[in-house]
Amino acid sequence: MPKRKPKMTDLEATMIAEGAQEAESDEQYIAAWQHLIDTGLAWSLQGFFGRTASVMIQNGLCYMPIKKQPKKPKSTGGQTPRTPEEK
């Protein structure tokens, strides 16, 4: 069974994206940028990161993270929920 690589760290992703550390593959390079986008670091580091992340999203190499939707309230079966005073 092949070993799973540990999750990429913020530092590793930044170093790969900046070119200070060579990526092992094109997939790792894109994964580094996706990590920076997912964590929001791409928008808080120097401008190069945000501009490059935007271009990668526009070119379809990366995507904006999907925000978790708030939980929907439980169904009341079509009835109006009672307030504590009405119970």
Secondary structure as UniProt FT lines:
FT   HELIX           10..18
FT   HELIX           26..39
FT   HELIX           41..44
FT   HELIX           47..58
FT   TURN            59..60
FT   TURN            77..78
FT   TURN            84..86
//
